[in-house]
Amino acid sequence: MKKIITKDNKFLFLLTIFILFVVHLPLFYKNIISADILLNNYLYKGYSWEISLGRFGLYIVGLIKSYLNIPCIDLVISFVIISISSILLIDLFDIKSKLNKTLFILFICVSPVVSATLLFNYCSIGYLISFLCGILSVYIFYKVNNKFSKYLIPIILIVVSLSMYQAYLSLIITFFVIYNIKLLLDNNFKYMEFFKYLICLVIGVILYFITMKLSLYVFHISISNYSNADKIGINTLINIPDKIIDSYKFFYNYYFTDSIMKNTYMHNNYLNLLVFILLVINLFIYFYKSSTDRKNIVIIILLLLLLPIFLNSIIFVINDSKLQLLMSMSYIMVIVLLLSINNFKIKYISLIILIFLLRNYLIQDQATYLSLEHTFNTYYNVIDIALKNDVDNINKKYIIIGEVKNNSDINKRNYGFISDDSIFWDEYNLRKIAFEKFTDEYFGIKLEFGSEYLYNKLLKNSSNDLIYNYDNNIVINLNNYKKNS
């Protein structure tokens, strides 16, 4: 195993942290929250929920952090993990060009998937440890010669990765397949190594399920029915044909529609298409220039045709699992493959297209942060007005219904996901908890939320005013925000 702590890699490490800091600076000093983040920020002890989802590794991270979520510290730790992961990827794929190294680091730093992960500060460290462990499992398997370490450590890393976030099973599988495509291109592919890692992966997954079941038993928690995770079994096998079709649908939706990430307004759909065209052209040039074995070419083409299945592998394990941005880290590997073979004259055309895509990602990240900040400010201002109007009757209960629709031009430019959502959930108990936590944390006042009966009643029949009194309750109807602003 060659030395990885080199002068160049130290520079790349610092460069990655610097770019991450600049791009995601708003997360350090602005109020950028969503419903999930509001309910779980600062002091998060809801790990029974995470354990019920099979993410018992997050509980261990929580213990180490003493359940505290301090955004600035969590972000710095996350940046370090991302930087280490980036260097491992560059080293394993032997990306030599300084231009391609820089492009890859930029893609990691501005990727909406990474941004979405950093937003969820209460579990971002765990998710990124999962990312790092998934990469390390392949890296160590192919770079370490000691047989004990070569097989045992990757299995342990796979268990750790899945214990943090099972969705990254797709990342591990995609990373492994794309690395083997690179080996096939260079005529360095070894069938026995391929199948040995697959065996390690299967053992790792089985050990994860055993450990997950043990964690449920130890903590006396039942597995959650979220996404029908409690129904893994024969139905999973029966649904494989449908899952194959779904994987191709998710692939199409991720790159060419607005259902997973907003693509059409910024024309990412066209840029993504050009990226795939460039990938195909680069591959054919690589076939010709590097004299890739014909048998290897056939295998590469087959693996690329199956790429959507690898990218969405998790849906074959968890029933009713739907792809969303936070689960899409595996899609970064497509850019890794492109940059690892992008060494020919066409690289200048690739550079132009990739720069446009990077520019769009950067705009979408910032627009997302601005959208979330705008939503926070709106809720804060409306509640502040209600409190000022009720200065003499602070013991009254509050009811907040509806939500503020953010339809600004900035909103069109964000990457979607949680940036368009309300800070308060619709479901009564969650809205009650969120409102009381919001006013406690940001106003320093412990307010009570009104009854569920009244909340449901006002949902069906409420005043056209933004703020009004009803049955000794202060009602805030956010649906009327635009009418009264």
Disulfide bonds with the S-S distance in Angstrom:
none
